[in-house]
Amino acid sequence: MKAIMAITKRLLASNIISYIITGAVVLLATSSGNTVLSNGNYTWLLSLMTPFFFVFYDFKRLIYLGASKRDYFVSVLISYGILAIAISLLNTLIKLLIDPIYQAEIVYNLMDICRWTENGIFIAFIQQAFFLLLIMVFLHVLLSMQEHWYGWLSDVLIITIISIFTPITPLRAILASFFSLIMINNNALLHILSCALLTAALSLIGITVLKRKAF
C-alpha cells in the first residue's frame, strides 16, 4: 500500500504542466455578450490532458524506478479518482461563487447543459465526478493501446462509428442515446451506474493491455 501511495503522489506531482495549462485557460478565458460560457467549463481540460502524461511520460519512468505494473495501474485509478473529485469540486465552486457575479444575463455551465443540476448541486457534483473519471479511464486505455494493432483498430472503429452513425437518422438516434446515457442525463442513479460500470469495464481492459505493454 505504501508503494501505491508513493506512486500516486508521484503521478499527481508530475502532472504540473496540465495544472498550469488548465489554470491559465480558466483564468484567462473570456466571453462577451449576454450569453457566456462559464470559465469553470475549462477545468475539464485537466481530465483530457492528464492521461497523456500518465501513459506516455510516467509509465516508463515509474517502471524503470522499480514500480510494478499492478501498483502503477492501481495508482493511476486512484489518481484519476482524486482528480475527478477535484475538478468537479472546482467547477461546482465556480458555478456557485463566480458565475452569479458575471454581468452577462445567462452563464452556461456544463453542469447545466448536461442537466445534472436538476438533481441539486451536490448530486450534480457527484455525477460530474463519475463522468470525468470515465473520460480519464477511457482515454488512458485508448492511449495505452496505441502501440499495438488493436489500438489502431480501436481508433478506426471509433472513427467509423461516428462517421456512419452520424448521418444516418436511426443510427444517429442510437449514438445520441448512448451520449444521453453517459453525459446528458438528469437521471442521477442511471447516470452514475452507467459511468461506474463502463469505468469498471474499461479498467479490466486496461489491466489486460498493461500486461502486454512493453517497458
C-alpha positions as CSV (number, residue, x, y, z in Angstrom):
1,M,0.0,0.0,0.0
2,K,2.9,2.3,0.7
3,A,4.2,1.8,-2.8
4,I,0.8,2.6,-4.3
5,M,0.6,5.8,-2.3
6,A,4.1,6.8,-3.2
7,I,3.4,6.2,-6.9
8,T,0.1,8.1,-6.6
9,K,1.9,11.1,-5.2
10,R,4.5,11.0,-8.0
11,L,1.8,10.8,-10.6
12,L,-0.1,13.8,-9.3
13,A,3.1,15.8,-8.8
14,S,4.4,15.1,-12.3
15,N,1.2,16.4,-13.8
16,I,2.2,20.0,-13.2
17,I,2.1,21.0,-16.9
18,S,-1.6,20.0,-17.1
19,Y,-2.3,22.0,-13.9
20,I,-0.6,25.1,-15.3
21,I,-2.3,25.0,-18.7
22,T,-5.7,24.3,-17.2
23,G,-5.3,27.1,-14.6
24,A,-4.2,29.6,-17.2
25,V,-7.1,28.8,-19.5
26,V,-9.6,29.0,-16.6
27,L,-8.2,32.4,-15.5
28,L,-7.7,34.0,-18.9
29,A,-10.6,32.7,-21.0
30,T,-13.0,35.5,-21.8
31,S,-16.5,35.6,-23.2
32,S,-18.7,38.5,-24.4
33,G,-22.3,39.1,-25.0
34,N,-25.5,38.4,-23.0
35,T,-24.9,34.7,-23.0
36,V,-21.5,33.4,-22.0
37,L,-19.8,30.1,-21.1
38,S,-18.7,29.6,-17.5
39,N,-14.9,29.6,-17.0
40,G,-15.5,26.6,-14.9
41,N,-16.1,24.6,-18.1
42,Y,-12.4,24.8,-18.8
43,T,-11.5,22.8,-15.7
44,W,-12.4,19.8,-17.8
45,L,-9.3,20.3,-19.8
46,L,-7.3,18.7,-16.9
47,S,-9.2,15.5,-17.4
48,L,-8.4,15.5,-21.1
49,M,-4.6,16.2,-20.7
50,T,-3.7,14.1,-17.7
51,P,-4.0,10.6,-19.4
52,F,-1.4,11.7,-22.0
53,F,1.2,12.3,-19.3
54,F,0.3,9.2,-17.3
55,V,0.6,7.0,-20.3
56,F,3.4,8.5,-22.4
57,Y,5.6,10.0,-19.6
58,D,5.0,8.5,-16.2
59,F,4.7,4.8,-17.1
60,K,8.2,4.1,-18.3
61,R,9.8,6.4,-15.7
62,L,8.0,4.6,-12.9
63,I,8.7,1.1,-14.2
64,Y,12.4,2.0,-14.5
65,L,12.3,3.1,-10.9
66,G,11.1,-0.3,-9.9
67,A,7.3,0.1,-9.7
68,S,5.2,-2.9,-10.7
69,K,2.6,-2.7,-13.4
70,R,-0.1,-3.6,-10.9
71,D,0.9,-0.8,-8.5
72,Y,1.2,1.6,-11.4
73,F,-2.3,0.9,-12.6
74,V,-3.9,1.0,-9.2
75,S,-2.2,4.3,-8.5
76,V,-3.4,5.6,-11.9
77,L,-7.0,4.8,-11.0
78,I,-6.6,6.4,-7.6
79,S,-5.1,9.5,-9.2
80,Y,-7.9,9.8,-11.7
81,G,-10.4,9.4,-8.8
82,I,-8.7,12.2,-6.9
83,L,-8.6,14.5,-10.0
84,A,-12.2,13.7,-10.9
85,I,-13.3,14.9,-7.5
86,A,-11.0,17.9,-7.5
87,I,-12.1,19.0,-11.0
88,S,-15.8,18.5,-10.2
89,L,-15.4,20.4,-6.9
90,L,-13.6,23.3,-8.6
91,N,-16.2,23.6,-11.4
92,T,-19.0,23.4,-8.8
93,L,-17.5,26.2,-6.7
94,I,-17.0,28.4,-9.8
95,K,-20.7,27.8,-10.7
96,L,-21.8,28.8,-7.2
97,L,-19.4,31.6,-6.4
98,I,-18.1,33.1,-9.7
99,D,-20.8,32.6,-12.3
100,P,-23.5,34.6,-10.4
101,I,-21.4,37.8,-10.4
102,Y,-21.0,37.7,-14.2
103,Q,-22.5,40.7,-15.9
104,A,-24.0,38.6,-18.6
105,E,-27.6,37.7,-18.4
106,I,-27.1,34.0,-18.9
107,V,-24.0,32.0,-17.9
108,Y,-23.9,28.4,-19.2
109,N,-22.1,25.8,-17.2
110,L,-21.6,22.2,-18.5
111,M,-23.3,21.0,-15.3
112,D,-26.5,22.8,-16.5
113,I,-26.1,21.7,-20.1
114,C,-25.8,18.1,-19.0
115,R,-28.9,18.5,-16.8
116,W,-27.1,17.4,-13.7
117,T,-28.1,20.4,-11.7
118,E,-31.7,19.4,-12.0
119,N,-31.0,17.0,-9.2
120,G,-29.4,19.5,-6.9
121,I,-25.9,20.8,-6.7
122,F,-24.5,18.0,-4.5
123,I,-25.8,15.2,-6.8
124,A,-24.6,17.2,-9.8
125,F,-21.1,17.3,-8.2
126,I,-21.2,13.5,-7.9
127,Q,-22.5,12.9,-11.4
128,Q,-19.8,15.2,-12.8
129,A,-17.0,13.4,-10.9
130,F,-18.2,10.0,-12.2
131,F,-18.3,11.2,-15.7
132,L,-14.9,12.8,-15.5
133,L,-13.5,9.6,-14.1
134,L,-15.0,7.6,-17.0
135,I,-13.4,10.1,-19.5
136,M,-9.9,9.8,-18.0
137,V,-10.0,6.0,-17.8
138,F,-11.3,5.8,-21.4
139,L,-8.5,8.0,-22.7
140,H,-5.9,6.2,-20.6
141,V,-6.9,2.8,-22.0
142,L,-7.2,4.1,-25.6
143,L,-3.8,5.7,-25.4
144,S,-2.2,2.6,-23.8
145,M,-3.3,0.5,-26.8
146,Q,-1.7,2.7,-29.5
147,E,1.5,0.7,-29.7
148,H,-0.5,-2.4,-30.6
149,W,-2.5,-3.3,-33.6
150,Y,-5.7,-3.4,-31.6
151,G,-5.1,0.2,-30.6
152,W,-5.2,1.3,-34.2
153,L,-8.2,-0.9,-34.8
154,S,-10.0,0.8,-31.9
155,D,-9.2,4.2,-33.5
156,V,-10.6,3.1,-36.8
157,L,-13.7,1.6,-35.2
158,I,-14.4,4.8,-33.2
159,I,-14.0,6.9,-36.3
160,T,-16.1,4.6,-38.4
161,I,-18.9,4.5,-35.8
162,I,-19.0,8.3,-35.7
163,S,-18.8,8.7,-39.5
164,I,-21.5,6.1,-40.2
165,F,-23.9,6.7,-37.3
166,T,-23.9,10.5,-37.5
167,P,-25.5,11.0,-41.0
168,I,-28.0,8.1,-40.8
169,T,-31.0,9.0,-38.7
170,P,-31.8,5.7,-37.0
171,L,-28.1,5.1,-36.2
172,R,-27.7,8.7,-35.1
173,A,-30.5,8.2,-32.6
174,I,-28.6,5.2,-31.1
175,L,-25.4,7.3,-30.8
176,A,-27.4,10.1,-29.3
177,S,-29.0,7.7,-26.8
178,F,-25.5,6.5,-25.7
179,F,-24.3,10.0,-25.1
180,S,-27.5,10.8,-23.3
181,L,-26.9,7.9,-21.0
182,I,-23.3,8.8,-20.0
183,M,-23.5,12.6,-20.3
184,I,-26.7,14.5,-20.8
185,N,-28.7,12.6,-18.3
186,N,-30.8,14.0,-15.4
187,N,-31.5,10.5,-14.0
188,A,-28.7,10.6,-11.4
189,L,-28.8,6.9,-10.4
190,L,-28.9,5.7,-14.0
191,H,-26.1,8.1,-15.0
192,I,-23.8,7.2,-12.1
193,L,-24.3,3.5,-12.5
194,S,-23.7,3.7,-16.2
195,C,-20.5,5.7,-15.8
196,A,-19.3,3.4,-12.9
197,L,-20.0,0.2,-14.9
198,L,-18.3,1.5,-18.0
199,T,-15.3,2.7,-16.0
200,A,-15.0,-0.8,-14.4
201,A,-15.2,-2.5,-17.8
202,L,-12.5,-0.2,-19.2
203,S,-10.3,-0.8,-16.2
204,L,-10.4,-4.5,-16.8
205,I,-9.4,-3.9,-20.4
206,G,-6.7,-1.5,-19.2
207,I,-5.3,-4.2,-17.0
208,T,-5.2,-6.7,-19.9
209,V,-3.5,-4.1,-22.2
210,L,-1.0,-3.2,-19.5
211,K,0.1,-6.8,-19.1
212,R,1.1,-6.8,-22.8
213,K,2.7,-3.4,-22.7
214,A,6.5,-3.3,-23.1
215,F,8.7,-1.1,-21.0
